[in-house]
Amino acid sequence: MPPRTTRLDVTGMSCANCSATVQDTLESLDGVTAASANFATDEGSVEYDPDVVSLREIYDAIDEAGYGAVSETVTITISDMSCANCAETNATALERTPGVVDAEVNYATDEAQVTYNPAEVTVDALYDAIEDAGYSPVREDRDEGSGQDARDLARQTEIRRQLKLTLFGAALSAPLLFLMLDNYLFGGIVPGTVAGVEIGWIEFLLATPVQAALGRQFYRNSYTALVRNRRANMDVLIALGSSTAYLYSLAVLVGLIAGGLYFDTAAFILVFITLGNYLEARSKGQASDALRKLLEMEAETATLVDEDGTERDVPLEDVAVGDHMKIRPGEQIPTDGVVVDGQSAVDESMVTGESVPVEKREGDEVVGSTINENGVLVAEATKVGEDTALKQIVQTVKEAQSRQPEIQTLADRISAYFVPAVIANALLWGMVWFLFPEALAGFVDSLPLWGQVAGGPAPVGGSVSVFEFAVIVFASAVLIACPCALGLATPAATMVGTTIGAQNGVLFKGGDVLERTKDVDTVVFDKTGTLTEGEMQLTDVVVLDREGSSVAECGEPAPDGGRLTARDRLSEDDLLGLAATAERGSEHPLARAIVAGAQKRGLDVGEPDTFENVPGRGVRARVDDSEVLVGNRRLLRDAGVDPTPAAATMERLENEGKTAMLVAYRGELVGVLADADTVKQSASRAVTALEDRGLDVMMITGDNERTARAVAERVGIDTGNVRAGVLPEDKSDGIERIQEEGRQTMMIGDGVNDAPALAIASVGTAIGSGTDVAIEAADVTLMRDDPLDVVKAIRISDATLRKIRQNLVWALGYNTWMIPLASLGLLQPVLAAGAMAVSSVSVLANSLLFRRYTPDHDYRLFDRLR
């Protein structure tokens, strides 16, 4: 390929040094001959050799340098693909288009997911690339947002077209079927001529329109595949088989050669295959029904409340971020938002799979298109249009369906050589039968199988000539092979598996993630917000004397001993007030619990004079010109304050599963505060279910060892599997060390603070994401805040891979057994065509039956029959 120059819109540059960094990064890539970046215009330019470096690698290099390059992703429906080779042809055509970053084409969904550089290529150019490859993209009016409608219309149009062709072919083939049955079963009661016209010419007149109408699509696609794309696909096999029977019969009819007529076979082949295409198109539509129905559930209007209290109904597309929406009982929530007034139960089953309505009150998030059950809510819109959780869920599932599991690479490799190998095999056996009929017939007769077609070739007592038998073998051998079944085995099951996940609040980023999830042997939970509710509450305020002993109110003896007068110590309220003021600037859950506890006691919590957050340790602040420290032992030691006097108090609180924090004031240790978090009700069941599957369950947390162990004991995690005192930035190192032991880890966290750890884990899982579906670091996103959904994710992964294997065993087994049978002359061409049509439909049907599976239990082979 000649060198290319591409222009990029670069994000994240804030100075000239940034542009220099981007330029240096790009120039360091092999294959890049020149690069520039302009901070003033936020643009970059790259000249590169596409044979050495891809546009994807250029984008990744910019991303790894800490910047971004603008790209967009579009879904394009392709209406006339017939096998996995067609999908590969389209992917290649798109990837060769300048400006395309990635292109994934899925034969099972008839869709292409294309990521492209909008500064260099347009969607119309992508359509043109597909058309140039000989296929038909569904052109959409993107400005009107009619994409899904256009794709659905195209799919329905294709289904109707295949049905009409099937009925037309069946109507003309019915008399041919009668003539065939008459010949085989009734001994030829039909006369040789009808109205003076020979039966052979009548068969010709019936079969020719079938060839023209039904065969046209296969002949056209074969020409495109062979001549334009230099690839052989399934259409080539069908065209070869049908045309062989038709042309041979025509040659016999006009007296060029001696033999029998196979016009009926030529017609039946096309009817069976077209029927199979119709059933396949219907099955594909059914497989995507769940996502389509999800989009159809979107609200159409919203009731907006203006500042003066006026209510007005508007179309959904007119709702903007910040608008206040009134939702009455029984109504759909128009778009994602936050409740600002009211209280109600909301049915979120459409996005989480949870049938029990969730109570919502002021400050809670609500998801668009879910159902308000019983109270009136007023919610402020936070996300609209394509940014809503519903749209993100659908987009995530579509992207997941376009990224196939690694197991698909086996099928792709086989498919790439499958059709040429089948044609070569058919030619070989046709020639061998023509040259050595007696030897081969003797070999076949020695096998414990049924008799050959027409009793074999004439030299061994058969009713057809050697040449005619060789033609039968050739036609059967090309028609029996089915690359469709092989090409559909993985994507069809992946499509259903990712949809099952979405229906149960489990979103997989790709089929590759779906595959990796089942191989996990170690599940690592973060503690706060994952195994616990993440809603900390202040439980203890302990004032210490100057010797470190805790004291009670009014100078009573403290549990740890010691007695002080009021002059020598702070009161509980004094201690809590100082700590709350210091923590006022922090967003940490522990800090918020201290502030809330102080306010609950009626204390006035002011703003600190200065505030510094010390990651993984606590806070340092100045209150009334005096330094206040609130945090762990390391924070105080770093400041020169000895935490040892509080050791007994800290140990007692931590053994109770509480998070204890030291408070230092004016350089002296003055007290201990403790927060506690509630363990989620389902946490212990989730841990038990994971261990029952033979998985190791671990916990990693920034909390101290005693608190972490106490929580681990409550949920059933072996205390030896607890990693405590791990700073947020060190969690990724912890995961890496675990994986260095040869483990395949799934890290479960909140997707924000745990992002580095999620990114480095074999499978990073963000839990309780609510409306934030597109968490970049997560491979799996759990919509609900429930640890049991981790088990569901693993079950769905395992079930989908089992289904893929079932499909592959059938597809490979079918071809492995049937091609030799056809090559040995044991199958009629018409039966071979029927078997070919049935094989791909059966793979789709097996995948569609998988839709009945619910991940509340492990998948069993016969679940689909329940």
Secondary structure, 3 states (H helix, E strand, C coil): CCCEEEEEEEECCCCHHHHHHHHHHHHCCCCEEEEEEECCCCEEEEEECCCCCCHHHHHHHHHHCCCEECCEEEEEEECCCCCHHHHHHHHHHHHCCCCEEEEEEECCCCEEEEEECCCCCCHHHHHHHHHHCCCCECCCCHHHCCHHHHHHHHHHHHHHHHHHHHHHHHHHHHHHHHHHHHHHCCCCCCCCEECCEEHHHHHHHHHHHHHHHCHHHHHHHHHHHHHHCCCCCHHHHHHHHHHHHHHHHHHHHCCCCCCCCCHHHHHHHHHHHHHHHHHHHHHHHHHCHHHHHHHHCCCCEEEEECCCCCEEEEEHHHCCCCCEEEECCCCECCCCEEEEEECEEEECHHHHCCCCCEEECCCCEECCCCEECCCCEEEEECCCHHHCHHHHHHHHHHHHHHCCCCHHHHHHHHHHHHHHHHHHHHHHHHHHHHHCHHHHHHHHHCCCCCCCHHHCEHHHCCCECHHHHHHHHHHHHHHHCCHHHHHHHHHHHHHHHHHHHHHCCEEECCHHHHHHHCCCCEEEEEHHHHHECCCCEEEEEEEECCCCCEECHHHCCCCCCCCCCHHHCCCHHHHHHHHHHHHCCCCCHHHHHHHHHHHHCCCCCCCCCEEEEECCCEEEEEECCEEEEEECHHHHHHCCCCCHHHHHHHHHHHHCCCEEEEEEECCEEEEEEEEECCECCCHHHHHHHHHHCCCEEEEECCCCHHHHHHHHHHHCCCHHHEECCCCHHHHHHHHHHHHHCCCCEEEEECCCCCHHHHHHCCEEEEECCCCCCCCCCCCEEECCCCCHHHHHHHHHHHHHHHHHHHHHHHHHHHHHHHHHHHHCCCCCHHHHHHHHHHHHHHHHHHHHHHHHCCCCCCCCCCHHHC
